[in-house]
């Protein structure tokens, strides 16, 4: 089973992302700040790290910089509602993929599958609302 680390300070979004990934068959570790994420990454070899850009104690960008030194082969997905943070990561040359908030659940799943492949073929449940949910 592939392991994903989710570092997101917004509790509801962290829970939703974790649910999406576990429903696809991934083992998920959740953290609420960048420092916790770094500590988990030092203990476990993850197949993917998903991090918010703006987190307390250690930003997503700082986490990526540390991961690139300690575990350069671990793919990282940086998510942010702040486009300037994404631009900053690109300008710094950080080796990561990007997903802008808000995003649809299917977009997160597609990005993860692009980065590390599929774990299981479990379809996303259809939305009960009229539109597509956005995270």
C-alpha positions, 0 to 999 in steps of 0.5 A: 500500500502506498503511503501519502503524507498530507500537511494541511492546517485547515482541519476540514480540508485535511480530513477531506483530502485524507478521505479521498486518498484512503478511499482510493486505497492509499495509507494516509498520515495527516499533519496540521503544520509543516514541522509535524510533517517534517517529523513524520517524513523523517520517520517514514518513507512516503510515496508522496507528500501533499502540502499546503503552502501556508502553514504554521511553524514550517511553510510548505515551501520550507518543507519542500526545501528540506525534503529535497535535501533529505529525500530528493526522490519523494514527489511533492504536491504543493497546494495553495489558494495564494497564487504568489506562493506558487509563483515563489516556489517556481522562482525558487526552483522547487521540485514539485507539482502544483494544485491551486485552491479551490480545486475539485476532488477529481482534480486532486485524485488525477494529480496524485494518480499522475504523480504516483499512479493508481492504488485501487480502482474505486470511483469517486462518489457522485456529488449530491449537490447540483454542481461539482464539489470544490475543496 
